Structure formats: C-alpha cells, structure tokens
Amino acid sequence: MADRATFSDVVRTELASIDPTGFPIDELAGVLRVTGELHLSGREDGVRAEIHVATRSGTVARRLHRLAAELHRTGLEVSTRDRPGLRSAPRYRVAFTSAADDLARATGLLPARSLPQALLEDPARSAAALRGLLLAGGSFSAPRRAPHLEVHVSTESAADLHVLFERASGAAGAVSPSGRGHRLVVKDGAAIGRMLEVAGGVHVAARWNDARAWRQQRSIATAMANADGANLQRSVDAADGQLRDVRLLLSRGALDELDPSWSQVALARLANPEAALAELGELCEPVLSKASVHRRMQRLHSLAEGIREQDRAARDAEG
C-alpha cells in the first residue's frame, strides 16, 4: 500500500503545477538555494562548470525539467539512483551541463551565493523565488498540528532567505546552525499561510488557513470547558463546606438564635445540597438575590468557625 502523502508533498504538487512563464529563472534561483551545487572540473579546453541538484522528489525533478524548457536550456541530464529498502524512494540527480556558469550568475550561485538584490526588491520575482524554495526544501507540519515550517539551506544562503521570508509573510522566522548549514524555522501559522498564498499555492493556503481556524476554535472550546469544569468543582466544594457549617450550627442549636431571614438560608441549603446560590435565594421568603445568599453563607461560616475554635480550645485545655 502506498504511503499517504504528507502536507509537504501536497504543497510541492500544487506549486509544481503553476505555470512558470514569466519568472522561471527566479523560481530556479529559489530551488538552487536549497539543493543546488556548482561543480567545476578541469578539461583540456578549460574549466567546465555544471550545476547539480539532488532531490528525493520526482515532483522537483520534473519541475526542474520544465523550468529548463522555459529557459530554453539544453544540456540537462537527469539520473536516478535507487536506495536500499523496499520503502525507500529513489534519489534524483539533475545536472545543468550547458553554459552553467552563466546560469550560476543569473541565479546568484556566483559570485557570492546570494539572491540578486533586484530579485529581493521585486514582489513578483520574490514570489517566484519563494515558490522554488518551498517546492524544493519546504517541510510543513500537518495543517491541524502546531504550525511549523522548516527549510535547510547553506550558511551562505541563510541571510537573504531570511529577508525573503520576512518580505513574503511579515515573519522572518528563526535561523539556527544545523549540520553543515543553517535551518530557517517559522512557527507563526498566519505567516505560513501568507507564504503559501504569495508562492501561488491557493488551495494549500486555504486548507492551511481552514485548519488554523479549526485549531483556534478548538483551543477556545477547550479553555471554556476547562473553565466550566473548574467553576463547577469550586461550586461543589463550596456547597460541601456550607453543608458542614449548617450541620454543625444545627447540632449546637445555633440556628435557633439567628434571625429567620438567616436561618431559612441555612435550612434551604440543608434541604438542597446541590442547589446553586441563586436557586437557594428563590426558595426563600422573600426571595433573596445571589449576593444576599452569599453574604449569609459567609456569616454562617464565621459562626461555625467560631464554634470549631471553641472546641479546639477546650480540647487543648483538657490535654
């Protein structure tokens, strides 16, 4: 049985379906930030340059082929290498072998391995570069889980990709060392949704934002349920304490000494152990407000505590 596609796979599939006409070189620049390597080799006629891209995604390999066609690039070589294990996906190697040095300069691999400044300052070109970046290296959490987007890049690429993220979503994310490079991490759900929209992933962005709204609603419902449960427990504990106070006062004849407007509250509680304060007030004559019942219960508690203190003093004296 085939493995179920992850959300990262779904994102790659949609981004790879977008028509690259317009800014294919900028989308390729985004891909190369993640997986591109410039290889130089000496030959009799001089130094030969090639750009190699290694990926486990057939979607990325096919997209590179289409970008090369849009750029009218010949000399593209695609090879695969099967990995041991029945469930292991093959690894694809895509090599640009014709005029690769010109392509490296156009995409920013040369001379300083950074995205061209003109690209970063143009929203449409930046969107294409972001699409290539997310397509080749974006790792997304499942939409209903805690939001998380992570991209691993070379150390040289981290700074301008940090800028690219910030301009696309308003959240630059966190950059930290990882292995031989750096990783960019964004945990802001709204920012991740904006990145997907900017990159052109309309459907995956809608799915992500719908799940984000579901998470927020569930969080609110859970908080309300927890609050209701805590309030209910406090009410139950308070009623138990009030029952103990009333029974003590009744056993000592203290209720007979109280004004009827006070003793009727005590008797109402004794007869209705689980009733709320407002319900006890409705059983009184005349009807009392919740606040009035609460004040009387506090007074009854004070009287009961006075009796308990006397009992403790008497025991201490006997001891």
PELINNOR-V417260 format. One line per field, one symbol per residue. ss: DSSP state (2 for helix, 1 for strand, 0 for the rest). A space follows every 10 residues. Layout:
BEGIN
ss: ???
END
This chain:
BEGIN
ss: 0000002222 2222220000 0002222222 2222211111 1110011111 1111100222 2222222222 0000011111 1000000000 1111110002 2222222000 0000002222 2022222222 2222222011 0000000011 1111222222 2222222220 0001111100 1111110022 2222222220 0222222222 2222222222 2222222222 2222222222 2222222222 2002222002 2222222222 2000002222 2200000002 2222222222 2222222222 222222220
END
